[in-house]
Amino acid sequence: MALALPTLNLIGAGRVGQTLARLWTRKGVLQVQDVLTRSTSSARAALDVIAPGAANARAVAHKADMRPADIWLLAVPDAQIAACAQELATHARQCGGAPALAFHCSGAQSAALLRPLRDLGWSVASAHPVLSFADAQTAVAQFAGTPCAMEGDSAACDTLCPLFTAIGGACFAVRSQDKVLYHAAAVLATNFAPVLQALAEEAWRATGVPDAAVLHLRERLLRHVVDNIVALGPQQALTGPAARGDHLAIARQADVVAQWDPQAAAAYRALSTLALRIAGQAPEPPQA
Ligand SMILES: NC(=O)c1ccc[n+]([C@@H]2O[C@H](COP(=O)([O-])OP(=O)(O)OC[C@H]3O[C@@H](n4cnc5c(N)ncnc54)[C@H](OP(=O)(O)O)[C@@H]3O)[C@@H](O)[C@H]2O)c1
């Protein structure tokens, strides 16, 4: 006789909840059971994506309607996680039953948000898949190979890591006290590239570079810098005045940028200081 799969309840079933639950269902490692969102219609629509026609799965309207499950994924927006954990703990206390495992997928928040459940003896974790989830269908197709940052109780991480690995996730551990810095690093690695690109394009246009040339510059420079960083690492890929230790060029350019846009100049100066550090150059020009 086939063994029953562990059950998964979902609170929140948007891009991340649908993607993970769909992948686990398709892989046959978890059985999706109850799905709660802000409206039963969106929970039903989510179930159609996750496990269409699954006999044991259902959309519910309230936490009180949710059956006990082995694993609970709180895939709600970050600002809702603590309140959901508190409400779930109240529900669990009223129902009794064995402690389960609960986790959320926030990159910036730790498993400490799930403390009301941990206080009931549940094991808790956060599991941050480092992927931009555009929509569930796209993310299901893109998920294989996604790095997944695991943080929380060892019991929870020991259960979740094989589940993420089963759907192609590449798990690594982050200490609870490092979660904020870990996420700030992800912001540094991804979010500022578009900001710098936008600034560069504004400046090119301000100097009269035609639109078609701006697009060409965008494509050529970005592709080459990504290729070089991947092939050589960031330090070796660094070029420009800071890499050469050319303090005079940095100062002249910063002054011109300041006349064009003072905020951009502050960024230019701060990033040049960091670039000098990364390049192993002196932070100040040599004294005459
Ligand atoms: N999006 C990403 O690229 C990404 C990447 C990594 C990690 N994450 C993390 O994944 C988590 C979920 O993000 P997401 O992008 O999947 O969010 P989302 O697409 O906005 O979906 C949020 C879901 O939560 C439901 N919801 C909101 N408040 C609720 C409440 N009080 N009770 C029950 N359900 C509630 C929504 O219900 P309705 O469907 O009715 O609106 C929706 O189903 C967050 O912690 C986020 O930081 C996101």
PDBQT file of the ligand as one rigid body, heavy atoms in Angstrom, charges set to zero:
ROOT
HETATM    1  N1  LIG A 301       7.395  37.614  -5.374  1.00  0.00    +0.000 N 
HETATM    2  C1  LIG A 301       8.657  37.293  -5.285  1.00  0.00    +0.000 C 
HETATM    3  O1  LIG A 301       9.430  37.431  -6.254  1.00  0.00    +0.000 OA
HETATM    4  C2  LIG A 301       9.201  36.676  -4.001  1.00  0.00    +0.000 A 
HETATM    5  C3  LIG A 301      10.468  36.064  -4.032  1.00  0.00    +0.000 A 
HETATM    6  C4  LIG A 301      10.945  35.433  -2.877  1.00  0.00    +0.000 A 
HETATM    7  C5  LIG A 301      10.186  35.481  -1.709  1.00  0.00    +0.000 A 
HETATM    8  N2  LIG A 301       8.970  36.115  -1.710  1.00  0.00    +0.000 N 
HETATM    9  C6  LIG A 301       8.201  36.106  -0.457  1.00  0.00    +0.000 C 
HETATM   10  O2  LIG A 301       7.087  35.241  -0.600  1.00  0.00    +0.000 OA
HETATM   11  C7  LIG A 301       6.007  35.696   0.231  1.00  0.00    +0.000 C 
HETATM   12  C8  LIG A 301       4.745  35.811  -0.611  1.00  0.00    +0.000 C 
HETATM   13  O3  LIG A 301       4.985  36.746  -1.653  1.00  0.00    +0.000 OA
HETATM   14  P1  LIG A 301       4.153  36.676  -3.037  1.00  0.00    +0.000 P 
HETATM   15  O4  LIG A 301       4.951  37.469  -4.024  1.00  0.00    +0.000 OA
HETATM   16  O5  LIG A 301       3.749  35.283  -3.351  1.00  0.00    +0.000 OA
HETATM   17  O6  LIG A 301       2.851  37.519  -2.630  1.00  0.00    +0.000 OA
HETATM   18  P2  LIG A 301       1.511  37.718  -3.479  1.00  0.00    +0.000 P 
HETATM   19  O7  LIG A 301       1.681  37.197  -4.877  1.00  0.00    +0.000 OA
HETATM   20  O8  LIG A 301       1.108  39.118  -3.276  1.00  0.00    +0.000 OA
HETATM   21  O9  LIG A 301       0.465  36.749  -2.742  1.00  0.00    +0.000 OA
HETATM   22  C9  LIG A 301       0.076  36.966  -1.425  1.00  0.00    +0.000 C 
HETATM   23  C10 LIG A 301      -1.012  35.985  -1.067  1.00  0.00    +0.000 C 
HETATM   24  O10 LIG A 301      -1.339  36.197   0.305  1.00  0.00    +0.000 OA
HETATM   25  C11 LIG A 301      -2.763  36.323   0.421  1.00  0.00    +0.000 C 
HETATM   26  N3  LIG A 301      -3.015  37.125   1.616  1.00  0.00    +0.000 N 
HETATM   27  C12 LIG A 301      -2.701  38.433   1.856  1.00  0.00    +0.000 A 
HETATM   28  N4  LIG A 301      -3.030  38.762   3.106  1.00  0.00    +0.000 NA
HETATM   29  C13 LIG A 301      -3.583  37.644   3.673  1.00  0.00    +0.000 A 
HETATM   30  C14 LIG A 301      -4.112  37.332   4.941  1.00  0.00    +0.000 A 
HETATM   31  N5  LIG A 301      -4.159  38.256   5.930  1.00  0.00    +0.000 N 
HETATM   32  N6  LIG A 301      -4.588  36.075   5.175  1.00  0.00    +0.000 NA
HETATM   33  C15 LIG A 301      -4.541  35.143   4.206  1.00  0.00    +0.000 A 
HETATM   34  N7  LIG A 301      -4.031  35.360   2.972  1.00  0.00    +0.000 NA
HETATM   35  C16 LIG A 301      -3.558  36.599   2.717  1.00  0.00    +0.000 A 
HETATM   36  C17 LIG A 301      -3.223  36.927  -0.880  1.00  0.00    +0.000 C 
HETATM   37  O11 LIG A 301      -4.601  36.691  -1.020  1.00  0.00    +0.000 OA
HETATM   38  P3  LIG A 301      -5.417  37.046  -2.371  1.00  0.00    +0.000 P 
HETATM   39  O12 LIG A 301      -4.959  36.020  -3.394  1.00  0.00    +0.000 OA
HETATM   40  O13 LIG A 301      -6.836  36.878  -2.015  1.00  0.00    +0.000 OA
HETATM   41  O14 LIG A 301      -4.993  38.432  -2.739  1.00  0.00    +0.000 OA
HETATM   42  C18 LIG A 301      -2.309  36.170  -1.852  1.00  0.00    +0.000 C 
HETATM   43  O15 LIG A 301      -2.868  34.897  -2.125  1.00  0.00    +0.000 OA
HETATM   44  C19 LIG A 301       6.484  36.998   0.862  1.00  0.00    +0.000 C 
HETATM   45  O16 LIG A 301       6.985  36.709   2.146  1.00  0.00    +0.000 OA
HETATM   46  C20 LIG A 301       7.606  37.452  -0.065  1.00  0.00    +0.000 C 
HETATM   47  O17 LIG A 301       8.577  38.253   0.593  1.00  0.00    +0.000 OA
HETATM   48  C21 LIG A 301       8.462  36.712  -2.818  1.00  0.00    +0.000 A 
ENDROOT
TORSDOF 0
